[in-house]
Structure formats: structure tokens, C-alpha cells
Amino acid sequence: MEKINLVTMDEIIEFQEVIAEEIVELQYLRHPELREKCGKLGHLHCIQDVKYHFSFLKAAVETEDKELFLSYIRWVKVLLNSYNINSIEVSDNLRCIIDVFKEKYGMKISPLIIKYLEEAIELIPKMNLIVDKFINKNEPYSEVADKYLDLLLKSDRSGAARLIFNLIESGVDIRSIYLNIFQKTMYEIGRLWQMNKISVAQEHYCSAVTQLLMSKIYTGLFNDIKKDHVFVGACVSGELHEMGIRMVCDFLELEGWDTYYLGANTPLLGIVRTITEKNAKILGLSATMTYHVDAIKSVIKLIRNNPRCKDVKIIVGGYPFNISKNLWRIVGADGYSSNAEEACLLAENLIEESSKEDVIS
């Protein structure tokens, strides 16, 4: 029997503009009222949403981890509900994706693609529309975090800065400010945007102010005890969410490391060049968007194949790695951390393990 070459998400994404249009038109055909409800601008958003579905589905299928797609659909259900698109319409959209795939590709479509879509459809009615606040009153500095959030939402940059630097002057540890105020507040800002409580502009403003404050804090990060350890931190090409990896760099600076923070959207070759030029011992890679996991995998593969980087240990982090606990192994990393504090401990442990290996060899 001739072997069937299954159609992958890569092949689908290659023609995603046409396929996404077909899917949206099929949903309009089945539910004519949607065309008027969405309008011309909404029509374009519908097509873009389908393409996002493709990207997250691709990441889940390639790693064989359905949770990467299901967690995205949970997020989408909440987001779209805030724009008056109910869960039935979301389910119908996924059903249209399945039907278009089957019509176009028949038995050639990868069974895993259909399986993950069907599981999402089954679970959508059970997915919660309520997203809990990230600032919990029982956690340290929650009142300060609430105050900081309020100042940001009022566009009071000076007030936010005074609040943070008064804490530092009073002796509050910078790590606590990063984890309990900055991180929690940024998560909460994301939740508010997801629920359509704030605009994209407000979200960007809040992030920009926090990054500005982190830059000012960085100028005062000194440690009399310097370690002979070098860390390079970067977000892969296309990834714009850089605050997490920046926190890791700052935490390691406090521990006496030399760190090189490359920021968002770093080209692959730029990462490798910095590692070799600075003789880095540890590389930290971050991705918030699940569809950038493949880029992390590509960076790691290139580094592993470079003789000059053979001793470099690699730590990964970001939302998809929090969702899929085995994902760091799949991409070929040496470890994973869920926050900057964990990343520091992991980096120190990896250095210690490398030293032991050097002694043995």
C-alpha cells in the first residue's frame, strides 16, 4: 500500500490567507446573521483570528501537546466574549475549520490536527469566562501592587515612579518589587486587556512605564562580589514581550553575574554571536507567544551544532513553558524557570554542574 504523506500545519499556513477566508465564508453561509453582525472590519478580524488559531494549533501539533492549543482557546473564549462573540460562535468557527480541512485534504490531513480541534470544541462550554485577578490580597505587597496599577491606569508616571523608589529607599528588596509588584501588575494588565477593560494603548503605556522604571533601577544594581559567570538573555525573533528575560538579567546582576540583555525580537545569528564574543556560560531564551516556540527550538539547534557553544547551558521560560511542563525538554533546553528568582537558582545550579563535569573530565 502506498504511504500517505499527511498534510501538516506548515502546508496549511503556507496558504492560510485563502483557507482562512474559506472558513469564515463557510461560517457566514451557515449563520448568515454573522456577516451583518461582524461588518467589514469584523470580517477582517475574523480572518485574522482564524490565522491565529492556525499558529497556536501548529505549535501544539508539532510538540504533541494539546494543552498549548486548549489554553489558547480558553484565552480566546474570554477575549471574544468581551466583544460580544459567544462560545457557540467560537465552537462553530472551529467546526468550520475541521470541515474545510476535511473537504480540502480528506484523509491526508494529520489526525492530530482534527483531534485537537475536536477536543477544543468539546471543552469550550466548560471553559470558565471568569479570569481571577493576579493581584491577591493575601500575597506580599498586594496593596502596593494595587496602588501601582491604579497609578498606571491613571497615566500617572511620576506617581508610579515615586511609589517604587520610595520602597527602594525604605529598604524593600528589588527582587520583591520585581516579582510582587511589576510582574503581578503586568499580568493583571494583560487580564484587563483580555476582558476589554483597557485599550491596547493603555496596555502599552503601562508596560513602557514599568520598563522605564526597571531601566532606572538597573543603574543602581551593584554587587561588590563579582562572579566569573556570563549570562546572555534574549527574546527570539518576532517575540516582543521582553520584561521577563530582563528581570532575569537584573536578578543575576544582583548576584554578581555579568549579563547581556539583548531585548526583544533578537535575530538568531545575533544571539549566537553574542554568546561566542562574551564567552557566555548560560543563555536565557524567552517566548510569551506559543507560536514562537519553534523559533526557540531553532536557536537551540543552531547553538548545539556550533562547536564554540558546546559548553553553553540554555534556560527557557515564558507562557508556553508554564503551560507545558515538558516543553523545555522538547525544544532541547537544559532547564526551565517560571520566574526570575527560579531562573537565578537554575543558572547557579547549571554552573555548579558544569564545574563538576569539568573536574571529572
C-alpha positions in Angstrom: 0.0 0.0 0.0 1.3 3.4 -0.9 2.2 5.5 2.1 0.1 8.7 2.5 2.1 11.9 3.1 0.0 13.7 5.7 -0.8 17.4 5.3 0.9 19.4 8.1 0.1 22.8 9.7 3.1 24.2 7.8 1.4 23.4 4.5 -1.9 24.8 5.7 -0.2 28.0 6.9 1.5 28.4 3.5 -1.9 29.0 2.0 -3.6 30.4 5.2 -5.0 33.6 3.6 -7.2 31.6 1.2 -8.1 28.9 3.6 -9.0 31.3 6.4 -11.2 33.2 4.0 -13.0 29.9 3.1 -13.5 29.1 6.7 -15.1 32.5 7.5 -17.3 32.3 4.4 -18.5 28.8 5.4 -19.4 30.1 8.9 -21.3 33.0 7.3 -23.1 30.6 5.0 -24.2 28.5 8.0 -25.1 31.6 10.1 -26.0 34.5 7.7 -26.6 36.9 10.6 -22.9 36.9 11.4 -22.0 38.8 8.2 -24.1 41.8 9.3 -23.0 41.4 12.9 -19.3 41.5 12.1 -19.3 44.1 9.3 -16.4 44.8 7.0 -13.9 45.4 9.8 -15.1 42.5 11.8 -14.7 40.3 8.7 -11.0 41.1 8.6 -10.7 40.4 12.3 -12.4 37.0 11.8 -9.9 36.0 9.1 -7.0 37.2 11.4 -8.4 35.2 14.3 -8.5 32.0 12.2 -4.9 32.5 11.2 -4.0 32.9 14.9 -5.9 29.6 15.5 -3.6 28.0 12.9 -0.4 29.3 14.6 -1.3 28.0 18.0 -2.6 24.7 16.6 0.7 24.3 14.7 2.7 24.7 17.9 0.5 22.2 19.8 0.6 19.6 17.0 4.4 19.9 16.5 5.0 19.4 20.2 2.2 16.8 20.5 0.9 18.8 23.5 -2.8 19.7 23.2 -2.7 21.9 26.2 -0.9 24.6 24.2 -3.9 24.9 22.0 -6.5 24.4 24.6 -5.1 27.1 26.9 -5.1 29.4 23.9 -8.8 28.6 23.2 -9.6 29.3 26.9 -8.0 32.7 26.5 -9.8 33.3 23.2 -13.2 32.5 24.6 -12.8 35.2 27.3 -11.4 37.7 24.8 -14.1 37.2 22.2 -16.9 37.2 24.8 -15.8 40.7 25.7 -16.6 41.7 22.1 -20.0 40.0 22.1 -18.9 36.8 20.4 -20.2 33.9 22.4 -18.8 30.5 22.9 -21.2 28.9 20.4 -19.8 31.1 17.7 -16.3 30.2 18.7 -17.1 26.5 18.6 -18.8 26.9 15.2 -15.7 28.5 13.9 -13.5 25.6 15.0 -16.1 23.2 13.4 -15.8 25.1 10.1 -12.0 24.8 10.3 -12.4 21.0 10.6 -14.9 20.8 7.8 -12.8 22.9 5.4 -9.7 20.9 6.2 -11.5 17.6 5.6 -13.0 18.9 2.3 -9.7 20.2 1.0 -7.4 17.4 2.2 -9.6 14.4 3.1 -7.7 11.5 4.6 -4.4 13.4 4.1 -5.0 15.8 7.0 -3.0 14.9 10.1 -5.3 13.1 12.6 -3.7 15.0 15.4 -4.9 18.3 13.9 -8.5 17.1 13.8 -8.2 15.6 17.3 -7.1 18.8 19.0 -9.8 20.8 17.2 -12.5 18.4 18.3 -11.2 18.3 21.9 -11.3 22.1 22.0 -14.9 22.1 20.7 -15.9 19.6 23.3 -14.3 21.6 26.1 -15.4 25.1 25.2 -18.8 25.0 27.0 -16.9 24.0 30.2 -14.2 26.7 29.9 -14.6 29.5 32.5 -15.4 33.1 31.4 -14.1 34.4 34.7 -10.3 35.0 34.9 -9.1 35.5 38.5 -7.2 38.6 39.4 -3.4 38.2 39.5 -3.0 40.6 42.5 -4.1 38.6 45.5 -4.7 40.5 48.7 -3.1 37.7 50.8 0.2 37.9 48.9 3.2 40.2 49.8 2.9 43.9 48.7 -0.5 43.4 47.2 -1.8 46.8 48.4 1.3 48.4 46.8 0.7 46.5 43.6 -2.9 47.7 43.5 -1.8 51.2 44.1 0.9 50.9 41.4 -1.7 49.5 39.0 -4.1 52.4 39.8 -1.4 55.0 39.1 -0.5 53.4 35.8 -4.2 53.3 34.6 -4.4 57.0 35.5 -1.3 57.6 33.4 0.5 59.0 36.5 4.0 58.0 35.6 5.6 60.3 38.2 3.4 58.9 40.9 4.2 55.4 40.0 7.9 56.2 40.0 7.7 57.8 43.4 5.9 54.8 44.8 8.6 52.4 43.6 11.6 54.4 44.5 10.2 55.2 48.0 10.0 51.5 48.5 13.6 51.0 47.4 14.8 53.8 49.7 12.9 52.2 52.6 14.9 49.1 52.1 12.5 46.8 50.2 14.4 44.3 48.2 14.4 44.9 44.5 13.6 41.3 43.8 10.4 41.6 45.8 9.4 44.7 43.8 10.0 42.9 40.6 8.1 39.7 41.5 5.3 41.0 43.7 4.6 44.4 42.1 5.9 44.6 38.5 5.2 41.0 37.5 1.8 40.8 39.2 0.8 44.2 37.8 1.8 43.3 34.2 -0.2 40.0 34.4 -3.2 42.0 35.7 -2.8 44.5 32.9 -2.9 41.6 30.4 -6.1 40.2 32.1 -7.8 43.6 31.9 -7.0 43.9 28.2 -8.2 40.3 27.6 -11.5 41.3 29.2 -11.7 44.5 27.1 -11.4 46.7 30.2 -8.5 48.7 28.9 -7.2 49.5 25.4 -4.1 48.3 23.6 -2.7 51.8 24.1 -3.2 51.7 27.8 -1.5 48.3 28.0 1.5 49.5 26.0 1.7 52.6 28.3 1.7 50.5 31.4 4.4 48.3 30.0 6.5 51.2 28.8 6.4 52.9 32.2 7.4 49.7 34.0 10.3 49.1 31.6 11.4 52.7 32.1 11.5 52.2 35.9 13.4 49.0 35.5 16.0 50.8 33.4 16.4 53.4 36.2 16.6 50.7 38.8 19.3 48.9 36.7 21.7 51.8 37.0 21.9 51.2 40.8 22.4 47.4 40.6 25.8 46.9 42.1 27.4 43.9 43.8 30.8 44.1 45.3 31.3 40.3 44.9 31.7 39.6 41.1 31.5 36.1 39.8 33.2 34.9 36.7 29.9 34.0 35.1 28.3 35.5 32.0 24.7 35.3 31.1 23.1 36.3 27.8 19.3 36.9 27.8 17.1 37.4 24.7 13.7 37.0 23.2 13.7 35.2 19.9 13.0 36.8 16.5 9.4 38.1 16.4 8.9 38.0 20.2 8.1 41.4 21.6 7.4 40.5 25.3 10.8 41.2 26.9 10.1 42.1 30.5 10.6 38.6 31.9 14.0 38.0 30.5 15.0 41.5 31.5 14.1 40.6 35.1 16.3 37.5 34.9 19.3 39.6 33.8 18.7 42.1 36.6 18.4 39.3 39.2 21.7 37.8 38.1 23.4 41.2 38.1 22.4 41.4 41.8 24.1 38.0 42.3 27.3 39.3 40.8 27.0 38.0 37.2 27.9 39.8 34.1 24.7 39.9 32.0 24.0 40.9 28.4 20.4 41.7 27.9 19.6 41.6 24.1 16.0 42.5 24.4 13.0 41.7 22.2 13.0 40.3 18.7 16.7 39.3 18.6 17.9 37.7 15.3 19.1 34.2 15.7 22.7 34.9 14.5 22.9 37.9 16.8 22.3 35.6 19.8 25.0 33.1 18.7 27.5 35.9 18.0 27.0 37.4 21.5 27.4 34.1 23.2 30.7 33.5 21.5 32.0 37.0 21.8 31.2 37.3 25.5 32.1 33.7 26.4 28.7 33.2 28.0 28.1 30.2 30.3 24.4 30.4 30.3 21.8 31.6 27.7 18.3 32.5 28.6 15.6 32.4 25.9 12.1 33.7 26.4 8.8 33.4 24.4 5.4 34.6 25.5 3.6 33.7 22.3 3.2 29.9 21.8 3.9 30.2 18.1 7.4 31.4 18.8 8.4 28.1 20.5 9.6 26.8 17.1 12.0 29.8 16.9 13.4 28.9 20.3 13.9 25.3 19.1 15.8 26.6 16.0 18.1 28.8 18.1 18.9 26.0 20.4 19.6 23.6 17.5 22.0 26.2 15.9 23.8 26.6 19.2 24.1 22.9 19.8 25.6 22.5 16.4 28.2 25.2 16.9 31.5 23.9 18.4 32.2 27.2 20.1 29.0 27.0 22.0 29.2 23.3 23.1 29.5 24.1 26.8 26.7 26.7 26.9 23.7 25.8 29.1 20.3 27.0 28.0 17.4 28.1 30.1 14.0 28.8 28.7 10.9 30.5 30.0 7.6 32.2 29.2 3.9 31.4 29.0 4.1 28.3 26.8 6.6 26.7 29.1 4.4 27.4 32.1 1.6 25.6 30.3 3.6 22.6 29.0 5.9 21.4 31.8 7.9 19.1 29.4 8.2 21.6 26.6 11.7 22.7 27.7 12.9 19.2 27.0 11.2 19.0 23.7 13.0 22.2 22.5 16.3 20.9 23.7 17.0 23.2 26.6 18.8 22.4 29.9 16.1 23.7 32.1 13.1 25.9 32.6 12.0 28.5 35.1 8.7 30.2 35.7 10.1 33.4 37.1 13.3 35.4 37.5 14.0 34.0 41.0 13.8 30.4 39.8 16.0 31.3 36.8 18.7 32.6 39.1 18.7 29.4 41.1 18.7 27.3 38.0 21.6 29.2 36.4 23.7 28.8 39.6 22.9 25.1 39.7 23.8 24.6 36.0 27.1 26.4 36.6 27.8 24.1 39.5 27.0 21.0 37.5 29.3 22.2 34.7 32.1 22.7 37.1 31.7 19.2 38.4 31.7 17.8 34.9 34.9 19.7 34.1 36.6 18.3 37.2 35.5 14.7 36.3 36.7 15.1 32.7 
